[in-house]
Amino acid sequence: MTNRRPSMDGFIPRRSGSQLGDQHSNKNRPETPPTGLRPVDATPREVPTVIQRSQLGIAKSDIDESLRGIDEPTETRRGKKRRVKGATSKKRRIIKWIIILIVVAIAGVGGWLAYKTLTAGGNVFKGSLLGLVQNQPLKQDANGRSNILVLGTSEDDPGHQGANLTDSIMIVSIDQKNKNAYMISVPRDLEVQYGEMCVPGSRGKINVYFSCVGGGTDDIEATRTALTKTAGFVGDIFGLDIQYGVNVNYTVMRELVSALGGITVTIESRDPRGQMDANFDWKCGVGDWKVSRAEQLRRCPPAGHFIDYPNGPVNLDAEHALYLAQARGDALNYGFEQSNFDREKNQQKIVKAIREKAMSAGVLTNLSKVSGIIDALGNNLRTTFEASEVQTLVSLAKDIKDQDIKSISLIDEDGDNPPVMNGNAQPALGMYQYDDIRALIKKKLSSDPITQEEANVVVLNGSGVAGVAATESEKLTSQGFIVSGMDNAPEGTYADVEVYQIGTGKTATKAKLASVFGVKVKTTAPPVAVAEGTNFVVIFGKARAAN
């Protein structure tokens, strides 16, 4: 039986009598060796000490010499050292290949991240993924602002009651030119009229609407359709042109905060103890007879409550950030006297904290964190943004400073203005009456100084021709003025237009009225008594009516 020796590392063992560099087959081998070679004798002492490489392949001495060249770059001759050319060349080749391997490794990682980004981008953004290399500005409203509706849902939270409803509703308004942003939390219990049949009927809470609209060939298209319709619906209520919609779920929050390594939020409660909501103590084992009190305290220090924070900065992991965003307290808790409104304030703080952490250099240069963020966004985030607008979004996130991200409260006093919503999350003017809410938002988001001054203008008809006051009031309103009253002027003779200022200030409105009508604003008392809070009186005479 023939003895078959195994091969090693892919090579076949040399047969007896073969030489390094020979073919492994002995067929057709000449009886005499090639010219210039001595016959191979069986006696070991007859083996030549030097073998010609050109004819026998690579000799072992060549390998040894090559390896020595790495460690011995110089040789000594006549007491002097000189560089060995072959050794230096080998070193350079080794260094070159090391650099090539590093470049290939970096390119591989970059390609891997690019693949993850493109795959995630197809789910998150609309349009061709080639748009990711573009830098398209965001769509804007008449005031130069880009408005985004952000909806938080819990369909991925098993056992969550009302998982098809929007747990959180927020409007983010961005000024690309002036680099600022405003956040407006929409109370999810706000009563609205849907304009179509929905689960509760034709009217009900605003947090139902998103689940009633949609449609498409797949889940992504259906979600985007629902986002577009909901953005238009919410925009009509709040007097805004909302161009974009974003839908996030619980998984986005968990994975995003986890990828960031946690976030820091500042608790600012009216209660000196801070904020505590015992509704989530089941996370500590409360209610489970198998879990001792000592174990509950170990899981949720210091008092056995999952959501329990003092006033001031606190560090939150993914789970605590998620449940703080849901906490609104009850009679047995503290720090949530305004219930949903306090929850909405915390949600805004969490959004700002995520942005701040995501933009930090430590996160953007961390491969594992970037990968985690991409995965979280791609698997769960849905938007109506175009892929070509992504770079603009990233730039704005970097350029807008934290102090330039502000909130618009609907339940707090704004200077001399009372809250526009009551404690039951309904308009202060009454059910379905949104005029005060729209006026407040318009004032806050407008870059027009006239709108910001909110000067009250009373229009009087001194022409004796019916309808003049109404016609002129419409013109003033279209130019941004606030017409707070209309009436007939006392009998008398008036100029084409007379403008009176009551009190001081409101310089932008004063200048605009003077420019519009080409008159000098009078600071004397007008010929009629007006309501308190009136800033300007405009009287139109007969000549104006004739025009």
ZALOKOL-38321 format. One line per field, with one value per residue (C-alpha): residue in three letters; x, y, z. Coordinates in Angstrom, 3 decimals, padded with zeros to 6 digits. Example, Ala and Ser with C-alpha at 12.3 -4.5 7.8 and 13.67 -1.06 7.14 Angstrom:
% ZALOKOL-38321
vonu: (ALA_SER)
east: (012.300_013.670)
north: (-004.500_-001.060)
up: (007.800_007.140)
END
This chain:
% ZALOKOL-38321
vonu: (MET_THR_ASN_ARG_ARG_PRO_SER_MET_ASP_GLY_PHE_ILE_PRO_ARG_ARG_SER_GLY_SER_GLN_LEU_GLY_ASP_GLN_HIS_SER_ASN_LYS_ASN_ARG_PRO_GLU_THR_PRO_PRO_THR_GLY_LEU_ARG_PRO_VAL_ASP_ALA_THR_PRO_ARG_GLU_VAL_PRO_THR_VAL_ILE_GLN_ARG_SER_GLN_LEU_GLY_ILE_ALA_LYS_SER_ASP_ILE_ASP_GLU_SER_LEU_ARG_GLY_ILE_ASP_GLU_PRO_THR_GLU_THR_ARG_ARG_GLY_LYS_LYS_ARG_ARG_VAL_LYS_GLY_ALA_THR_SER_LYS_LYS_ARG_ARG_ILE_ILE_LYS_TRP_ILE_ILE_ILE_LEU_ILE_VAL_VAL_ALA_ILE_ALA_GLY_VAL_GLY_GLY_TRP_LEU_ALA_TYR_LYS_THR_LEU_THR_ALA_GLY_GLY_ASN_VAL_PHE_LYS_GLY_SER_LEU_LEU_GLY_LEU_VAL_GLN_ASN_GLN_PRO_LEU_LYS_GLN_ASP_ALA_ASN_GLY_ARG_SER_ASN_ILE_LEU_VAL_LEU_GLY_THR_SER_GLU_ASP_ASP_PRO_GLY_HIS_GLN_GLY_ALA_ASN_LEU_THR_ASP_SER_ILE_MET_ILE_VAL_SER_ILE_ASP_GLN_LYS_ASN_LYS_ASN_ALA_TYR_MET_ILE_SER_VAL_PRO_ARG_ASP_LEU_GLU_VAL_GLN_TYR_GLY_GLU_MET_CYS_VAL_PRO_GLY_SER_ARG_GLY_LYS_ILE_ASN_VAL_TYR_PHE_SER_CYS_VAL_GLY_GLY_GLY_THR_ASP_ASP_ILE_GLU_ALA_THR_ARG_THR_ALA_LEU_THR_LYS_THR_ALA_GLY_PHE_VAL_GLY_ASP_ILE_PHE_GLY_LEU_ASP_ILE_GLN_TYR_GLY_VAL_ASN_VAL_ASN_TYR_THR_VAL_MET_ARG_GLU_LEU_VAL_SER_ALA_LEU_GLY_GLY_ILE_THR_VAL_THR_ILE_GLU_SER_ARG_ASP_PRO_ARG_GLY_GLN_MET_ASP_ALA_ASN_PHE_ASP_TRP_LYS_CYS_GLY_VAL_GLY_ASP_TRP_LYS_VAL_SER_ARG_ALA_GLU_GLN_LEU_ARG_ARG_CYS_PRO_PRO_ALA_GLY_HIS_PHE_ILE_ASP_TYR_PRO_ASN_GLY_PRO_VAL_ASN_LEU_ASP_ALA_GLU_HIS_ALA_LEU_TYR_LEU_ALA_GLN_ALA_ARG_GLY_ASP_ALA_LEU_ASN_TYR_GLY_PHE_GLU_GLN_SER_ASN_PHE_ASP_ARG_GLU_LYS_ASN_GLN_GLN_LYS_ILE_VAL_LYS_ALA_ILE_ARG_GLU_LYS_ALA_MET_SER_ALA_GLY_VAL_LEU_THR_ASN_LEU_SER_LYS_VAL_SER_GLY_ILE_ILE_ASP_ALA_LEU_GLY_ASN_ASN_LEU_ARG_THR_THR_PHE_GLU_ALA_SER_GLU_VAL_GLN_THR_LEU_VAL_SER_LEU_ALA_LYS_ASP_ILE_LYS_ASP_GLN_ASP_ILE_LYS_SER_ILE_SER_LEU_ILE_ASP_GLU_ASP_GLY_ASP_ASN_PRO_PRO_VAL_MET_ASN_GLY_ASN_ALA_GLN_PRO_ALA_LEU_GLY_MET_TYR_GLN_TYR_ASP_ASP_ILE_ARG_ALA_LEU_ILE_LYS_LYS_LYS_LEU_SER_SER_ASP_PRO_ILE_THR_GLN_GLU_GLU_ALA_ASN_VAL_VAL_VAL_LEU_ASN_GLY_SER_GLY_VAL_ALA_GLY_VAL_ALA_ALA_THR_GLU_SER_GLU_LYS_LEU_THR_SER_GLN_GLY_PHE_ILE_VAL_SER_GLY_MET_ASP_ASN_ALA_PRO_GLU_GLY_THR_TYR_ALA_ASP_VAL_GLU_VAL_TYR_GLN_ILE_GLY_THR_GLY_LYS_THR_ALA_THR_LYS_ALA_LYS_LEU_ALA_SER_VAL_PHE_GLY_VAL_LYS_VAL_LYS_THR_THR_ALA_PRO_PRO_VAL_ALA_VAL_ALA_GLU_GLY_THR_ASN_PHE_VAL_VAL_ILE_PHE_GLY_LYS_ALA_ARG_ALA_ALA_ASN)
east: (000.000_001.453_002.301_000.421_001.868_-000.472_000.094_000.684_-000.510_-001.550_001.766_002.553_005.631_008.644_009.427_012.766_015.464_013.525_014.895_013.415_011.886_011.396_008.042_006.473_006.132_009.091_007.656_009.873_012.676_016.054_018.630_021.257_020.879_020.720_023.928_026.094_024.815_026.670_024.973_023.143_024.901_023.204_026.051_025.081_028.597_028.300_025.315_026.541_026.737_025.552_022.554_021.837_018.461_017.787_017.514_016.271_013.779_014.007_016.716_016.381_019.392_017.421_014.630_017.104_018.884_015.595_014.631_018.086_017.665_014.784_016.755_020.180_019.791_023.557_026.774_030.254_033.127_036.641_035.286_032.598_028.847_027.056_023.361_022.505_020.431_018.477_017.525_016.288_014.212_012.603_011.811_010.136_008.053_006.964_006.023_004.194_002.120_001.316_000.048_-001.965_-003.556_-004.469_-006.014_-007.969_-009.229_-010.351_-012.020_-013.778_-015.138_-016.197_-017.934_-019.692_-020.973_-021.935_-023.920_-025.690_-026.423_-027.817_-029.931_-031.287_-031.743_-034.127_-036.456_-036.076_-036.021_-037.888_-036.346_-033.223_-030.410_-028.067_-029.631_-027.622_-024.637_-026.661_-027.308_-030.852_-032.341_-035.448_-038.882_-040.050_-043.249_-044.021_-041.919_-038.873_-039.292_-039.289_-041.907_-041.717_-044.408_-042.899_-045.215_-044.276_-046.103_-045.899_-046.934_-043.653_-044.326_-046.090_-049.133_-049.156_-052.715_-053.661_-050.560_-052.151_-052.432_-049.749_-048.196_-046.467_-047.062_-044.511_-043.938_-040.333_-039.915_-036.474_-035.123_-032.329_-031.068_-031.001_-030.133_-032.797_-035.536_-038.760_-040.512_-044.267_-045.805_-049.347_-051.544_-052.620_-055.980_-056.874_-060.420_-060.665_-063.013_-061.482_-063.357_-063.869_-064.977_-062.468_-062.530_-064.427_-066.521_-066.084_-064.574_-062.408_-058.848_-056.134_-053.946_-056.341_-056.081_-052.749_-054.126_-057.193_-055.398_-052.795_-052.731_-050.186_-048.719_-046.500_-046.053_-043.473_-045.673_-048.723_-046.852_-045.639_-049.153_-050.458_-047.636_-048.444_-052.162_-051.582_-049.092_-051.716_-054.410_-052.335_-051.051_-054.604_-055.381_-052.241_-052.083_-048.878_-047.690_-046.063_-043.867_-042.503_-043.545_-041.512_-042.704_-040.642_-041.489_-040.214_-037.433_-036.004_-035.764_-034.200_-031.660_-030.784_-030.102_-028.245_-026.060_-025.297_-024.279_-027.038_-028.076_-028.190_-031.447_-032.044_-035.078_-036.807_-039.803_-041.861_-041.633_-038.339_-038.140_-037.973_-040.136_-041.392_-043.885_-044.653_-046.641_-043.502_-042.386_-043.230_-039.829_-038.388_-040.396_-043.201_-046.318_-044.308_-044.494_-041.255_-039.293_-038.351_-038.303_-034.528_-034.360_-036.711_-034.401_-031.391_-033.029_-034.328_-032.272_-032.703_-036.415_-037.601_-039.110_-038.100_-038.793_-037.477_-035.138_-034.077_-034.011_-030.882_-028.925_-029.495_-027.962_-030.448_-029.950_-032.277_-035.012_-035.152_-035.225_-038.099_-040.232_-039.460_-040.864_-044.105_-044.318_-047.132_-047.771_-051.004_-052.294_-049.697_-046.699_-045.041_-043.479_-046.150_-048.800_-049.508_-049.668_-049.427_-047.885_-045.023_-044.542_-044.364_-041.720_-039.630_-040.062_-038.651_-035.690_-035.004_-035.078_-032.569_-030.362_-030.285_-029.330_-026.596_-025.091_-025.337_-023.486_-020.642_-017.277_-017.016_-020.079_-019.432_-015.942_-017.040_-017.603_-019.843_-022.040_-022.438_-023.388_-025.954_-027.504_-027.788_-029.443_-031.899_-032.923_-033.119_-035.236_-037.766_-037.702_-040.055_-040.056_-041.250_-037.826_-036.120_-032.732_-031.294_-032.204_-030.284_-027.040_-028.948_-030.544_-027.164_-025.663_-028.548_-028.246_-024.609_-025.053_-028.047_-026.793_-028.529_-029.501_-031.206_-033.605_-036.603_-040.034_-043.447_-045.707_-049.458_-050.334_-047.957_-048.424_-046.510_-045.797_-049.142_-050.860_-052.753_-052.339_-053.990_-054.933_-056.500_-055.499_-057.703_-055.640_-058.428_-058.358_-058.892_-061.470_-063.530_-063.858_-062.512_-061.605_-057.942_-057.547_-055.496_-053.252_-052.600_-051.885_-049.344_-047.520_-047.522_-046.021_-043.293_-042.271_-042.498_-039.391_-041.594_-041.140_-044.711_-046.048_-043.807_-044.933_-048.598_-049.825_-053.623_-055.016_-058.535_-059.999_-062.645_-064.771_-064.998_-066.072_-069.796_-069.661_-070.612_-068.049_-064.885_-063.698_-064.208_-062.393_-059.413_-059.259_-058.849_-055.982_-054.226_-054.690_-053.191_-050.085_-049.577_-051.327_-053.663_-057.000_-058.619_-061.753_-063.804_-066.376_-067.616_-065.723_-067.557_-069.041_-066.459_-064.116_-061.122_-058.156_-057.653_-056.007_-055.188_-053.063_-052.848_-050.537_-051.641_-048.688_-045.123_-043.080_-044.248_-041.733_-041.871_-045.666_-045.534_-042.999_-044.942_-048.245_-046.523_-045.008_-048.180_-050.322_-047.646_-048.518_-046.894_-048.222_-049.839_-049.069_-052.012_-055.211_-057.573_-061.063_-062.700_-062.302_-060.996_-060.674_-057.758_-054.839_-055.324_-052.030_-053.047_-056.190_-056.576_-059.384_-060.348_-061.993_-064.154_-061.236_-060.233_-063.751_-063.697_-060.550)
north: (000.000_003.369_005.671_008.970_011.674_014.541_017.956_021.002_024.560_023.685_022.316_018.687_017.149_016.849_013.359_011.842_013.198_016.286_019.749_023.006_024.594_021.325_020.163_017.378_015.036_012.918_012.178_012.987_014.037_013.961_011.450_014.144_017.388_020.733_022.308_023.801_021.627_018.838_015.438_014.967_012.318_010.352_011.223_014.246_015.721_015.947_018.396_021.744_024.591_027.132_026.545_028.765_030.473_031.097_027.410_025.907_028.528_030.117_028.720_028.572_030.871_033.543_033.377_033.553_036.475_038.308_037.919_039.036_042.114_043.301_043.335_044.167_047.220_047.971_046.017_046.818_047.027_048.162_049.445_051.588_051.028_051.374_050.922_047.716_048.646_045.396_045.566_049.154_048.229_045.345_047.599_050.115_047.406_046.175_049.708_050.293_047.161_048.058_051.477_049.840_047.472_050.392_052.328_049.267_048.737_052.372_052.216_049.027_050.628_053.708_051.530_049.600_052.829_054.180_051.012_051.268_054.955_054.357_051.428_053.419_056.494_054.677_054.060_057.452_059.899_060.352_060.432_058.904_058.012_059.851_062.977_062.411_064.064_067.218_070.201_071.317_074.077_073.225_074.371_077.586_079.391_083.076_084.087_082.169_079.383_075.605_073.927_070.268_068.196_065.504_062.681_060.076_056.742_053.539_050.802_049.007_048.842_045.523_045.884_049.676_050.992_053.263_052.276_053.587_057.104_059.806_059.995_063.258_065.996_068.732_071.463_072.518_075.768_076.541_079.756_078.700_082.253_083.522_080.093_079.786_077.335_077.241_074.224_074.117_071.184_070.390_069.007_065.549_066.035_069.101_068.674_069.154_068.578_066.042_067.090_063.395_060.274_058.809_056.256_058.515_060.032_063.434_065.087_064.113_064.420_065.522_062.505_060.216_061.883_060.361_056.833_057.660_058.800_057.255_054.863_053.370_050.197_049.571_050.674_053.336_054.962_054.749_056.449_059.240_059.817_060.035_062.425_064.736_064.826_065.313_068.126_069.970_069.312_070.530_073.462_074.690_074.658_076.548_078.900_077.444_076.139_072.862_071.485_068.303_065.408_063.027_059.860_058.232_055.306_053.947_052.008_055.198_056.717_053.639_052.930_056.560_057.412_054.110_054.869_058.281_056.763_058.561_062.212_064.971_066.794_069.601_069.085_072.400_071.660_074.103_071.553_071.831_068.032_067.783_065.336_061.857_059.668_056.316_055.058_053.393_051.684_048.318_048.714_048.398_045.258_046.996_044.827_041.635_039.593_037.835_041.102_042.229_045.836_045.667_044.517_047.327_049.857_048.257_048.462_052.013_054.008_055.917_055.460_052.681_054.923_054.561_058.230_060.216_063.144_066.236_069.649_070.239_068.285_064.499_061.808_059.527_056.196_055.086_053.598_056.527_059.050_057.134_056.988_060.547_061.592_059.817_060.884_063.269_062.334_062.023_062.797_060.586_062.076_065.488_067.905_067.400_069.891_070.763_067.085_066.849_070.298_069.278_066.128_068.194_070.446_067.392_066.061_069.292_069.073_065.497_066.497_069.290_066.961_064.354_066.986_068.406_064.981_063.852_066.954_066.562_065.617_062.531_060.978_061.911_060.386_057.168_054.385_052.221_055.150_056.376_052.840_052.614_055.932_054.894_051.618_053.328_055.872_053.453_050.836_053.100_056.724_057.848_061.342_063.317_064.941_064.500_062.778_065.914_067.930_065.758_067.721_070.939_069.360_068.239_071.697_073.393_070.991_072.042_075.764_076.513_077.216_075.782_079.246_079.914_076.974_078.339_077.130_078.695_077.935_077.860_077.784_080.364_084.128_085.926_089.415_091.175_088.412_085.743_082.028_080.993_077.550_076.531_073.761_071.266_071.630_073.536_077.017_079.836_081.360_078.185_074.886_075.005_078.697_078.953_082.665_083.525_080.520_081.470_085.098_084.089_081.712_084.245_086.850_084.549_083.167_086.339_088.352_091.360_093.964_095.178_091.737_091.463_094.844_093.805_097.394_097.775_099.982_101.422_102.443_105.208_106.241_110.011_110.116_109.610_106.822_103.377_100.584_102.687_101.519_097.848_098.188_100.000_097.599_094.663_096.448_097.127_093.561_092.212_094.303_092.813_095.416_094.363_096.130_095.898_097.954_099.797_102.572_105.870_109.007_111.972_114.423_116.817_117.566_115.270_115.094_112.235_110.202_111.206_108.977_109.475_107.660_107.052_106.656_106.006_103.171_100.880_102.630_100.114_100.347_104.133_104.325_101.870_103.769_107.027_105.389_103.667_106.791_109.423_111.443_112.524_110.649_113.006_112.647_114.781_113.204_111.867_113.439_110.368_108.248_104.752_101.556_100.989_099.350_101.159_102.358_104.064_105.654_106.036_108.259_108.263_111.416_112.165_112.437_108.846_107.620_109.351_107.451)
up: (000.000_-000.996_001.886_001.285_003.421_004.113_002.600_004.800_004.214_000.698_-000.427_-001.464_000.292_-001.872_-003.113_-002.247_-004.507_-005.591_-005.202_-004.018_-007.081_-008.997_-010.343_-008.291_-011.207_-012.335_-015.756_-018.723_-016.392_-018.277_-017.165_-016.834_-014.973_-016.777_-018.004_-015.300_-012.480_-010.762_-010.475_-007.227_-005.206_-002.442_-000.140_001.957_001.828_-001.993_-001.868_-003.269_-000.794_-003.401_-005.683_-008.651_-007.996_-011.638_-012.246_-008.992_-007.739_-004.209_-001.999_001.771_002.019_000.147_002.729_005.610_003.982_003.440_007.076_008.241_006.092_008.210_011.410_009.911_007.678_007.722_007.421_008.614_006.126_007.116_010.431_008.825_008.603_005.331_004.458_002.672_-000.379_-000.511_003.181_002.874_-000.155_001.705_004.659_002.386_000.793_004.204_005.324_002.042_002.478_006.088_004.919_002.155_004.662_006.946_004.042_002.935_006.491_006.767_003.363_004.410_007.566_005.596_003.029_005.788_007.370_003.951_003.256_006.619_005.987_002.505_003.695_006.621_004.433_002.125_005.045_006.688_003.771_000.505_-002.941_-004.439_-002.050_-004.410_-002.950_000.236_-001.463_-002.205_000.061_-000.739_001.502_003.503_002.355_004.056_004.943_004.258_007.291_006.079_008.632_008.177_010.368_011.394_013.110_015.380_016.468_019.081_019.007_021.076_018.659_019.399_023.161_023.930_026.173_025.944_026.125_023.249_021.279_018.077_019.541_019.472_022.943_022.123_019.546_018.985_016.412_015.727_013.781_012.312_010.805_008.410_007.901_011.481_012.953_015.635_016.526_018.554_020.032_020.638_022.508_021.412_024.242_023.158_024.933_022.841_021.507_017.751_014.832_012.449_009.312_008.519_010.317_012.726_015.574_018.023_015.237_013.593_016.680_019.624_020.948_018.583_019.395_017.492_014.096_012.978_013.361_011.232_008.097_005.849_002.959_000.581_-000.813_002.233_005.838_004.998_002.348_004.621_007.456_005.196_003.885_007.446_008.393_005.484_006.304_010.027_009.377_007.341_009.945_012.907_010.851_010.194_013.932_014.944_011.971_010.551_007.223_008.360_005.589_007.198_009.394_011.598_013.350_016.118_018.383_021.699_019.998_018.520_021.981_023.543_020.818_020.182_023.827_024.247_021.228_022.716_026.035_027.932_028.168_030.787_031.561_034.071_036.319_037.054_039.262_041.296_044.098_046.051_046.164_042.376_040.410_041.349_039.505_041.167_038.162_036.817_040.027_038.510_036.886_040.397_041.203_043.113_042.944_042.497_045.724_044.777_044.970_048.477_049.580_049.818_046.202_045.142_046.783_045.120_041.705_042.166_044.654_046.842_047.676_045.341_042.619_038.963_038.158_041.131_040.536_042.494_040.872_038.828_036.189_036.152_033.971_032.217_030.506_027.705_029.921_032.330_029.466_027.860_030.982_032.094_028.698_029.675_033.335_034.258_037.899_039.873_043.360_045.076_043.277_043.202_040.739_038.071_039.142_035.506_034.485_030.687_030.412_032.735_030.682_027.494_029.024_029.899_026.375_024.987_027.367_026.263_022.579_023.252_025.301_022.524_019.971_022.202_022.895_019.268_018.088_020.583_019.129_021.293_019.686_016.080_016.196_017.922_015.377_017.542_018.568_014.984_013.944_016.733_015.767_012.114_013.065_015.421_012.791_009.881_011.608_013.295_012.125_009.341_007.837_004.832_004.354_001.010_000.970_-000.653_002.478_004.950_004.790_005.461_008.542_009.869_009.292_011.101_014.019_014.360_013.710_015.945_019.457_022.496_023.743_020.402_020.830_022.721_023.772_023.260_026.204_025.673_029.383_030.874_030.901_028.180_029.448_029.702_027.765_029.731_028.901_025.633_027.008_030.306_032.685_030.870_027.691_025.906_024.308_026.795_024.449_024.437_022.599_019.022_019.419_018.377_017.529_020.644_020.108_016.498_017.417_020.085_017.753_014.941_017.223_018.512_015.134_013.091_012.290_011.535_014.328_013.787_014.546_017.581_018.961_018.833_018.730_018.885_016.118_016.164_012.785_012.616_009.641_009.418_005.779_006.236_003.629_004.901_004.688_004.649_008.084_007.192_003.873_005.370_008.315_005.940_004.199_007.501_008.689_005.469_006.152_009.625_011.778_014.583_014.214_017.634_016.867_014.235_014.630_013.216_014.118_015.738_013.276_011.959_009.133_008.789_006.490_004.069_006.860_010.430_012.680_016.450_018.884_022.452_024.777_023.686_022.216_019.403_017.174_014.319_014.072_014.247_011.425_009.265_009.655_008.751_005.677_004.514_004.655_004.014_007.126_010.353_013.387_015.897_019.581_020.720_022.064_019.378_019.047_020.584_023.696_023.038_025.034_027.368_025.629_022.326_020.866_017.621_016.179_012.418_011.073_007.408_005.992_002.952_000.573_001.403_000.683_-002.690_-003.626)
END
